Amino acid sequence: MPPRAFAPARHARILGTLNGPGWAACSGIVMDATTVDDAKAGSGLDDQKAGARGLLDEWMSRDDLAKELAVSVDTLSRWETRGFGPPCVRVGRRVLYRRGAVKDWLRLQEERAAGRGRGK
């Protein structure tokens, strides 16, 4: 079956519904899935996607960390401003925390709390 072209402005609302199994939308052209698979085969897109997925596996967003620690996102922002809290990295507007660094920071907090308890 040849690719089907359509007027993007007229059918922009239905693009989301065409992204189901068997169809892919790209720049206003709808292609059947075999055409997309053939195009991907020579481009290495699947390999790039697989590599990108693993790139941020050890990192979490500020929202995710806030949920894990049961604190607000504003609290994490305040901690960053004051130099307290787990170390973070900014990538554009995103703030990311490495899971290992968060665990190390929590251990340090635990040790400090234990040290304060012994002096009493």
Phi and psi in degrees as GROMACS dihedral restraints (atoms count N, CA, C in turn):
[ dihedral_restraints ]
;  ai    aj    ak    al  type     phi  dphi    fc
    3     4     5     6     1   -73.1    20    10
    4     5     6     7     1   155.6    20    10
    6     7     8     9     1   -60.0    20    10
    7     8     9    10     1   146.2    20    10
    9    10    11    12     1  -104.1    20    10
   10    11    12    13     1   129.0    20    10
   12    13    14    15     1  -103.4    20    10
   13    14    15    16     1   150.9    20    10
   15    16    17    18     1  -150.0    20    10
   16    17    18    19     1   166.3    20    10
   18    19    20    21     1   -76.2    20    10
   19    20    21    22     1   112.7    20    10
   21    22    23    24     1   -58.4    20    10
   22    23    24    25     1   -38.4    20    10
   24    25    26    27     1   -65.8    20    10
   25    26    27    28     1   -38.8    20    10
   27    28    29    30     1   -71.3    20    10
   28    29    30    31     1   -32.3    20    10
   30    31    32    33     1  -114.3    20    10
   31    32    33    34     1    16.9    20    10
   33    34    35    36     1   -59.1    20    10
   34    35    36    37     1   -33.3    20    10
   36    37    38    39     1   -65.2    20    10
   37    38    39    40     1   -29.7    20    10
   39    40    41    42     1   -95.1    20    10
   40    41    42    43     1    -0.5    20    10
   42    43    44    45     1   -54.1    20    10
   43    44    45    46     1   -41.9    20    10
   45    46    47    48     1   -61.7    20    10
   46    47    48    49     1   -33.0    20    10
   48    49    50    51     1   -79.1    20    10
   49    50    51    52     1   -19.6    20    10
   51    52    53    54     1   -86.6    20    10
   52    53    54    55     1    -5.7    20    10
   54    55    56    57     1   -83.3    20    10
   55    56    57    58     1    12.7    20    10
   57    58    59    60     1   -76.7    20    10
   58    59    60    61     1  -170.5    20    10
   60    61    62    63     1   -59.1    20    10
   61    62    63    64     1   133.7    20    10
   63    64    65    66     1    93.1    20    10
   64    65    66    67     1    -9.9    20    10
   66    67    68    69     1  -137.1    20    10
   67    68    69    70     1   149.3    20    10
   69    70    71    72     1  -141.3    20    10
   70    71    72    73     1   139.4    20    10
   72    73    74    75     1  -106.1    20    10
   73    74    75    76     1   137.2    20    10
   75    76    77    78     1  -150.8    20    10
   76    77    78    79     1   115.4    20    10
   78    79    80    81     1    51.8    20    10
   79    80    81    82     1    42.3    20    10
   81    82    83    84     1    81.6    20    10
   82    83    84    85     1     5.1    20    10
   84    85    86    87     1  -117.9    20    10
   85    86    87    88     1   134.2    20    10
   87    88    89    90     1  -103.8    20    10
   88    89    90    91     1   127.0    20    10
   90    91    92    93     1  -118.8    20    10
   91    92    93    94     1   152.1    20    10
   93    94    95    96     1   -75.7    20    10
   94    95    96    97     1   155.9    20    10
   96    97    98    99     1   -58.9    20    10
   97    98    99   100     1   -33.4    20    10
   99   100   101   102     1   -66.2    20    10
  100   101   102   103     1   -35.0    20    10
  102   103   104   105     1   -64.6    20    10
  103   104   105   106     1   -42.9    20    10
  105   106   107   108     1   -64.7    20    10
  106   107   108   109     1   -44.2    20    10
  108   109   110   111     1   -61.6    20    10
  109   110   111   112     1   -40.0    20    10
  111   112   113   114     1   -63.3    20    10
  112   113   114   115     1   -40.1    20    10
  114   115   116   117     1   -67.3    20    10
  115   116   117   118     1   -39.0    20    10
  117   118   119   120     1   -68.4    20    10
  118   119   120   121     1   -34.8    20    10
  120   121   122   123     1   -55.9    20    10
  121   122   123   124     1   -41.6    20    10
  123   124   125   126     1   -89.9    20    10
  124   125   126   127     1    -6.6    20    10
  126   127   128   129     1   -97.0    20    10
  127   128   129   130     1   -17.4    20    10
  129   130   131   132     1    76.1    20    10
  130   131   132   133     1    15.2    20    10
  132   133   134   135     1   -62.4    20    10
  133   134   135   136     1   -38.8    20    10
  135   136   137   138     1   -63.5    20    10
  136   137   138   139     1   -39.1    20    10
  138   139   140   141     1   -65.5    20    10
  139   140   141   142     1   -40.7    20    10
  141   142   143   144     1   -64.7    20    10
  142   143   144   145     1   -42.2    20    10
  144   145   146   147     1   -61.8    20    10
  145   146   147   148     1   -44.2    20    10
  147   148   149   150     1   -62.1    20    10
  148   149   150   151     1   -41.1    20    10
  150   151   152   153     1   -67.5    20    10
  151   152   153   154     1   -38.3    20    10
  153   154   155   156     1   -68.3    20    10
  154   155   156   157     1   -35.0    20    10
  156   157   158   159     1   -61.6    20    10
  157   158   159   160     1   -41.0    20    10
  159   160   161   162     1   -77.9    20    10
  160   161   162   163     1   -17.4    20    10
  162   163   164   165     1   -62.6    20    10
  163   164   165   166     1   -39.5    20    10
  165   166   167   168     1  -108.2    20    10
  166   167   168   169     1    16.5    20    10
  168   169   170   171     1   -58.8    20    10
  169   170   171   172     1   -35.3    20    10
  171   172   173   174     1   -89.2    20    10
  172   173   174   175     1     6.1    20    10
  174   175   176   177     1  -116.2    20    10
  175   176   177   178     1   152.1    20    10
  177   178   179   180     1  -134.3    20    10
  178   179   180   181     1   153.3    20    10
  180   181   182   183     1   -78.9    20    10
  181   182   183   184     1   168.0    20    10
  183   184   185   186     1   -63.0    20    10
  184   185   186   187     1   -39.1    20    10
  186   187   188   189     1   -60.8    20    10
  187   188   189   190     1   -44.8    20    10
  189   190   191   192     1   -63.0    20    10
  190   191   192   193     1   -43.9    20    10
  192   193   194   195     1   -65.8    20    10
  193   194   195   196     1   -39.7    20    10
  195   196   197   198     1   -59.2    20    10
  196   197   198   199     1   -42.1    20    10
  198   199   200   201     1   -65.0    20    10
  199   200   201   202     1   -43.4    20    10
  201   202   203   204     1   -62.8    20    10
  202   203   204   205     1   -40.6    20    10
  204   205   206   207     1   -89.5    20    10
  205   206   207   208     1    -5.0    20    10
  207   208   209   210     1    58.6    20    10
  208   209   210   211     1    42.9    20    10
  210   211   212   213     1  -126.3    20    10
  211   212   213   214     1   167.5    20    10
  213   214   215   216     1   -83.2    20    10
  214   215   216   217     1   161.1    20    10
  216   217   218   219     1   -62.5    20    10
  217   218   219   220     1   -36.3    20    10
  219   220   221   222     1   -62.5    20    10
  220   221   222   223     1   -37.2    20    10
  222   223   224   225     1   -63.1    20    10
  223   224   225   226     1   -44.7    20    10
  225   226   227   228     1   -62.7    20    10
  226   227   228   229     1   -39.0    20    10
  228   229   230   231     1   -63.1    20    10
  229   230   231   232     1   -43.0    20    10
  231   232   233   234     1   -64.5    20    10
  232   233   234   235     1   -42.4    20    10
  234   235   236   237     1   -60.3    20    10
  235   236   237   238     1   -41.9    20    10
  237   238   239   240     1   -62.0    20    10
  238   239   240   241     1   -43.9    20    10
  240   241   242   243     1   -62.0    20    10
  241   242   243   244     1   -37.7    20    10
  243   244   245   246     1   -87.5    20    10
  244   245   246   247     1    -1.8    20    10
  246   247   248   249     1    77.6    20    10
  247   248   249   250     1    18.4    20    10
  249   250   251   252     1  -110.5    20    10
  250   251   252   253     1   163.0    20    10
  252   253   254   255     1    94.8    20    10
  253   254   255   256     1   172.7    20    10
  255   256   257   258     1   -67.4    20    10
  256   257   258   259     1   148.7    20    10
  258   259   260   261     1   -65.2    20    10
  259   260   261   262     1   145.1    20    10
  261   262   263   264     1  -133.6    20    10
  262   263   264   265     1   165.5    20    10
  264   265   266   267     1  -127.9    20    10
  265   266   267   268     1   137.5    20    10
  267   268   269   270     1  -101.1    20    10
  268   269   270   271     1   130.6    20    10
  270   271   272   273     1  -124.9    20    10
  271   272   273   274     1    99.2    20    10
  273   274   275   276     1    64.6    20    10
  274   275   276   277     1  -123.5    20    10
  276   277   278   279     1   -92.1    20    10
  277   278   279   280     1   -10.5    20    10
  279   280   281   282     1   -80.3    20    10
  280   281   282   283     1   141.3    20    10
  282   283   284   285     1  -113.3    20    10
  283   284   285   286     1   124.4    20    10
  285   286   287   288     1  -120.8    20    10
  286   287   288   289     1   146.8    20    10
  288   289   290   291     1  -122.5    20    10
  289   290   291   292     1   131.1    20    10
  291   292   293   294     1   -79.1    20    10
  292   293   294   295     1   129.9    20    10
  294   295   296   297     1   -56.3    20    10
  295   296   297   298     1   -41.9    20    10
  297   298   299   300     1   -63.1    20    10
  298   299   300   301     1   -39.3    20    10
  300   301   302   303     1   -67.5    20    10
  301   302   303   304     1   -35.7    20    10
  303   304   305   306     1   -66.0    20    10
  304   305   306   307     1   -42.8    20    10
  306   307   308   309     1   -62.8    20    10
  307   308   309   310     1   -42.2    20    10
  309   310   311   312     1   -62.1    20    10
  310   311   312   313     1   -42.0    20    10
  312   313   314   315     1   -63.5    20    10
  313   314   315   316     1   -41.2    20    10
  315   316   317   318     1   -64.1    20    10
  316   317   318   319     1   -40.7    20    10
  318   319   320   321     1   -61.1    20    10
  319   320   321   322     1   -42.4    20    10
  321   322   323   324     1   -61.5    20    10
  322   323   324   325     1   -41.2    20    10
  324   325   326   327     1   -62.8    20    10
  325   326   327   328     1   -38.9    20    10
  327   328   329   330     1   -64.3    20    10
  328   329   330   331     1   -44.1    20    10
  330   331   332   333     1   -64.3    20    10
  331   332   333   334     1   -41.9    20    10
  333   334   335   336     1   -63.5    20    10
  334   335   336   337     1   -40.6    20    10
  336   337   338   339     1   -65.7    20    10
  337   338   339   340     1   -39.6    20    10
  339   340   341   342     1   -66.6    20    10
  340   341   342   343     1   -36.6    20    10
  342   343   344   345     1   -65.7    20    10
  343   344   345   346     1   -38.1    20    10
  345   346   347   348     1   -69.5    20    10
  346   347   348   349     1   -32.8    20    10
  348   349   350   351     1   -69.1    20    10
  349   350   351   352     1   -32.1    20    10
  351   352   353   354     1   -71.2    20    10
  352   353   354   355     1   -29.8    20    10
  354   355   356   357     1   -73.9    20    10
  355   356   357   358     1   -12.5    20    10
